[in-house]
Every structure is written in C-alpha cells, then in structure tokens.
Amino acid sequence: LVAVNDPYDEPLLIELFPNYDATPVRLLIVDITYEDPDSARPRVQQVKFQPAETDARRVRFARTNPGAGAFTIQLTILGINNSVRRLRPVRLESPLVFLGEYMGLETLQWRM
C-alpha cells in the first residue's frame, strides 16, 4: 500500500450500498467512471460485491473542480446459474448510490 498526497482539496467520494436481493447473484461488479472536465481522460474504478457482503463501499476520485460531481456506474451481474448481465450505464450526481435501485427490474426479469 502506497500513500500519495492528494493536491486537490475536495475529492469526489462515492458510497455504494448493496441493498439488492443477492439470492440470484454470485458476484456483482460495479464500474464507476469519473470524467473530470479539466482532465483529458476518464478515470475508472471497479468494486466487486459478493452475495454475503452488506457493508457499503467507498470510492474516491481526486478532482480539480469541486463543483464537478457527475459520474457513471455500470453494473455487471454474474448469476448463480453462470449467466452474465451487463446493465446499461447510468449517469448520476448523488454520491450515495443504492445499487438495488439500478438492479431491481433487471434482476426480476432475470429470475423469471
């Protein structure tokens, strides 16, 4: 683990809450993409949730503009039957993300 000083005062802190029905899920992969308006390239972080995990996870992005807070999440669901569903990306501005809101209908359709 390497500590790096962040030259920017206000990072973007995103908190992911796994509030979904994990019964049909073997693994949930969350790709978070942040595009700082002052930077030429997007930054991506990936968080993986196992079915038994219930604690929130935090993701941190340094940003040059504290007012820029939009980011995109994309969920990939690996089912207990080895099926894979990659959901459409969703653009968000709230740093509190309840993952069940974005899996709800997709998971119900998947179980039928």
C-alpha positions in Angstrom: 0.0 0.0 0.0 1.4 3.3 -1.1 0.2 6.7 0.4 0.0 9.5 -2.1 -0.7 13.1 -1.2 -3.7 14.4 -3.0 -3.1 18.0 -4.2 -6.8 18.7 -4.5 -8.9 19.8 -1.5 -12.3 18.2 -2.2 -12.3 14.7 -3.7 -15.4 13.1 -5.0 -16.4 10.4 -2.5 -19.0 7.9 -3.8 -20.6 5.4 -1.4 -22.1 2.2 -2.8 -24.7 0.4 -0.8 -25.5 -3.2 -1.7 -29.3 -3.1 -1.0 -30.3 -5.7 -3.5 -31.6 -9.2 -3.3 -28.4 -11.3 -3.6 -30.2 -14.6 -3.9 -29.7 -15.0 -7.7 -26.3 -13.2 -7.6 -22.9 -14.9 -7.4 -21.0 -11.7 -8.0 -21.8 -8.0 -8.7 -19.2 -5.9 -10.4 -19.6 -2.1 -10.3 -17.6 0.0 -12.8 -17.5 3.7 -11.7 -16.3 6.2 -14.3 -15.5 9.8 -13.5 -14.6 12.3 -16.1 -13.1 15.5 -14.7 -13.9 18.4 -17.0 -10.3 19.6 -16.6 -8.7 16.3 -17.4 -8.3 14.7 -20.9 -9.1 11.1 -19.8 -11.8 9.4 -17.8 -10.9 7.5 -14.6 -12.4 4.2 -13.8 -12.5 2.2 -10.6 -14.1 -1.2 -10.1 -15.8 -2.6 -7.0 -16.9 -6.2 -6.6 -19.6 -7.4 -4.2 -20.0 -11.0 -3.0 -23.6 -12.1 -2.1 -22.9 -12.1 1.7 -21.5 -8.5 1.7 -23.8 -6.0 3.2 -21.4 -3.2 4.1 -21.2 -0.1 2.0 -18.0 0.5 0.0 -16.5 3.9 -0.7 -14.7 5.0 -3.9 -12.6 8.2 -4.1 -11.7 10.3 -7.1 -9.4 13.4 -6.9 -11.0 16.2 -8.8 -9.7 19.6 -9.9 -13.2 21.2 -9.8 -15.1 20.6 -6.6 -18.4 21.5 -8.4 -18.0 18.7 -10.9 -19.6 15.6 -9.4 -21.3 13.6 -12.1 -20.1 10.1 -12.7 -21.4 6.9 -14.4 -21.9 3.5 -12.9 -22.3 0.3 -14.9 -23.3 -3.0 -13.2 -22.3 -6.5 -14.3 -24.2 -9.3 -12.6 -22.8 -12.8 -12.6 -25.7 -15.1 -11.7 -25.7 -18.3 -9.6 -26.5 -20.1 -12.9 -23.3 -18.6 -14.5 -25.3 -16.2 -16.7 -23.8 -12.7 -17.2 -25.9 -9.5 -17.5 -24.2 -6.2 -18.2 -26.7 -3.4 -17.5 -26.7 -0.1 -19.3 -24.5 2.7 -17.8 -26.3 5.2 -15.6 -25.1 8.8 -15.1 -25.5 10.0 -11.5 -24.8 13.1 -9.5 -25.6 11.9 -6.0 -22.6 10.4 -4.2 -24.9 8.0 -2.3 -25.7 5.0 -4.6 -28.2 2.4 -3.6 -27.4 -0.4 -6.0 -30.8 -2.1 -5.6 -32.4 0.9 -7.4 -30.5 0.0 -10.6 -30.8 -3.8 -10.4 -34.5 -4.0 -9.5 -36.3 -4.6 -12.7 -33.3 -6.3 -14.4 -33.0 -8.8 -11.6 -36.7 -9.6 -11.6 -36.7 -10.2 -15.3 -33.6 -12.3 -15.0 -35.2 -14.6 -12.4 -38.3 -15.3 -14.4 
